[in-house]
Amino acid sequence: MGRTGDLLRSTDTHCPYCALQCAMTLTPGAAVETTAAESPPNVAGREFPTNRGGLCRKGWTSTTLLQHPGRVTEPLLRGADGVHRPVSWDEALGRIADAVRSTRRLHGPDGVGVFGGGGLTNEKAYQLGKFARLALGTSRIDYNGRFCMSSAAAAGNRSFGLDRGLPFPVADLDTAATIMLLGSNVADTMPPFMVHLQGARDAGGLIVVDPRRSATAAFTADGAGIHLQPVPATDLTLLLGLTHIVIHEGLADHAFINARTSGFEEISRSVAGWWPERAQSVTGVPAATLRKTARLLAAGAAGAGCYILTGRGVEQHVDGTDTATSAINLSLLLGLPGSARSGYGTLTGQGNGQGGREHGQKADQLPGYRKITDPAARKHVAGVWGVDESLIPWARPARRRTPHELGPARRRALPVRARRQCGSLRPGRVRRHRRAAPAGFPGPL
Ligand code: SF4
């Protein structure tokens, strides 16, 4: 929304923060006729499949930032004294172009890296990936999804050959009889999401896996579901124990397994040693509760629907990729993926974290989740872009370190879009790299 004229009419939009993308309507603030700058637009929740008119406090207060005195509204250039001062857009863009050009001349295309963010729209994420690869010619592009969802992405690639977060609309959860949520406290982080757990709760099939008695776990109280409280860092064992029960109690969907999976024998052997009592001895979750959970999952899969959802709580561990893979294996054994009533998904946190990688912000992925190492994918994208395939850079092995590589020996320039590096990465290290940037190099970093 603009700062003056646009404030005079209502605008339908979405909350800019998390992946639920709640719908909202903004209307002019009370003081708009006198001093528009002093009165942020009013926010109202709007009916939409993800939020059903609800918002959380981040959404309700999102427009106050429009009048925040610390909001950057014009380009700033860091001077030799370290102070940022306003400059014109022409000067700012000219300085950036000069710096990028001279860096490329001195150090080659990979001397320039690009770092994007989950806050970019699909169109901007696509354009940033194309800009990096064709205009800059660099292989060094990545975004923050490389960090937060790396385990989930690796597990998805390993199991499905695709790094996809949530492959179904959240409204699909509404009619499921069983939903198992591992490592995510959505009641606190995206409260309007809770409406999609209500159906499973009413059916007594909501299962929350969290060592803490979180607000989401409390939703299972009164016999409305199960709260599994594994000892911290034993999520993988918990899933192996559930997988053991599903196989050994004959709860697996063998028609699905035979038609659409491979490796059943290997999975079966790998969980043979995780009988419920042994899983209990590691996780602290009673064997009877593990059996009840496995049966609830199977009953949902055979009935009104069953979903298994993972979040960062179980993914961000040293064995996070194996844990997410185990959640996928369990869902495959139950025949969930690809069903109209059931599924597996990993919850995305940031506004457009999913679109960021879907549209080519990751070093190893071209738009449409196409692998940059796949000759057919390279040829297809080169055709769409109207360039020779050889112009698309290949991904390099150290891509995950892109944001840490700024400095004299590695990346010399790192344009950053929609990302607050100093707040999100290791601030001291980022500031050190910024100090090492050439004198007069445009800021802020
Ligand atoms: S749940 Fe997410 S999208 Fe919805 S209002 Fe809150 S921060 Fe915004």
Residues whose N, C-alpha, C, O or C-beta is under 5 A from the ligand:
A	BS01	SF4	C15 Y17 C18 L20 Q21 C22 L55 C56 K58 G59 T189 M190 P191 P192
